[in-house]
């Protein structure tokens, strides 16, 4: 029985293996774990808070939770190269922090580099050290037990500092092959930011509200704020910190004496001084989305306010003392600004836009890119319609709100006790009485940005960083949908499909026909449609647990049946650029596109945790993967595997 079932499973996964091998043979390339990704030539998701300019002023370096680091020629405003590392599905591979040594030799990169929910967390807090000039991954630093939140090189490039969600700070000796010197333990929550002062002392801030000053591994001074401290900047004689909740920026001297408190007009997040230390720039993640410039030579009075963006602006930096750089908004554009006139002097434009509203019918999808305000039930305006039968885009004016009521049941959101956002808690009520609540924090998406009921009374909620989850009405997690990298801004449901729109500029359609059959808190999923058919024909009657045992003698963790890696629910992905080009693709890489749309997708090629990754355009495999028939059948049948099986050309 064991051998028979393994033969059946091999038959199921063989097409994907053969596809990879045939590509290897045709192109004479060793491909290890190719992952289909979208690459628009610009950032698709939130740009991280540190925009870096090289010492010669030629290049700008930006990082994003879209798992890429991009290097831009400042003169031409064109991308010149990317830094890629190992990624997997979900948040695995998300970049949250970068630092460049002042001599432009080393690029340090951190984020979430492990498997979410995996037993082995040793790589989650890994730090990648790249040779900035060659692009090669020089070394992998493994010591932190959780994701990296911040990285910082000392002024003389001798020391690298790292902070983490494991509550620790680590000090690395750059000159001695990045050897770990010391681990600082003093915070009682996530350490959000860390810096080294000119005298060698270290300052740090965290979730616990502490600002700590360190010397020789010991805390020598500290300041306790009433709420979270998440950002930090230093100049020659001042330390500046901020916390979003109370909208304050505080200025300290180098002994942590409080000199001034600034009541911010925004929720300040990300702080950076100009090279000469005069101007302080503050980004923001929430409305009003106005980066603000303060003049430290004039009691930190407001020098100017940038009122360009319509969404979060966390990416900030200075090209020089006279030019500001900001990155963010719904399309993740990067702008250069004259600090005196606040006129735009340069622009790195995105090719796509965040998806603020979605809709679905039998023939295709609808979407809108205009944010008209906070919309937790997908009530922003729909603007476009794509008909899969005709493969064309038309204009639409429609609304398709997601229901937050199901019979006597209702959904609402509110603040959490310790959390930054007013939608951190999703409240489930029946007949007006609270039944359960779902709390989100940094480990599961922070916010309930878009939520509603399915026709079966299950709950779908989308959060930050690609978290898209199904719950029952008791608040128990049923299923997590992996695929997005940006915030889930909109969802809509039909009887058997879920469509989601994201800040990563993509739209995804999911099969939800079997969600009602799933049970909570079970770490194994269910068979794919094709697997079920093969088993039925074989006459084998086994429970899921028995199947797992047959497939895997090491605890039943086979990836083809594991709920947390089951990608069979993802039906199709869509990307539409700002010029009418588009591409639609399946999980395995079958696609259809407009004339130039295929340039936006390709295979991310992992070469291991300790090596740089590569990228290969999907157009290299046009003859094999361009399959309009499979795309249309996948939409009709709700499954790529069934589409391949039923295709006349298969």
Buried (B, 14 or more C-beta within 10 A) or exposed (E): EEEEBEEBBEEBEEBBEEBBEEBBEEEEEEBBBBBBBBBBBBBBBBBBBBBBBBEEEBBBBBBBBBBBBBBBBBEEBEBEEBBBBBBBBBBBBBBBBBBBBEEBBBBBBBBBBBBBEBEEBEBBBBBBBBBBEEBEBBBBBBBBBBBBBBBBBBEBBBBBBBBBBBBBBBBBBBEEEBEBEBBBEBBEBBBBBBBBBEEBBBBBBBBBBBBBBBEEBEBEBEBEBEBBBBBBBBBEEBBBBBBBBBBBBBBBEBEBEEBEEBEBBBBBBBBBBBEBBBBBBBBBBBBEBBBBBBBBEEEBEEBBEBEBBBBBBBBBBBBEEBBBBBBBBBBBBBBBBEBEEBEEEBEBEBBBBBBBBBBBEEEBBBBBBBBEEEBBBBBBBBBBBBEBEEBEBEEBEEEBBBBBEBEEBBBBBEEBEEBBBEBBBBBBBBEEEEEBBBBBBBEBBBBBBBBBBBEBEBBBBBBBBBBBBBBBBEBEBBBBBBBBBBBBBBBBBBEBBBBBBBBBBBBBBBBBBBBBEBEEEEEBBBBBBBBEBBBEEEEBEEEBEBBBBBBBEEEBBBEBBBBBBBBBBBBBBBBBBBEEBBBBBBBBBBBBBBEBBBBBBBBBBBBEBBBBBBBBBBBBBEEBBBBBBBBBBBBBBBBBBBBBBBBEEE
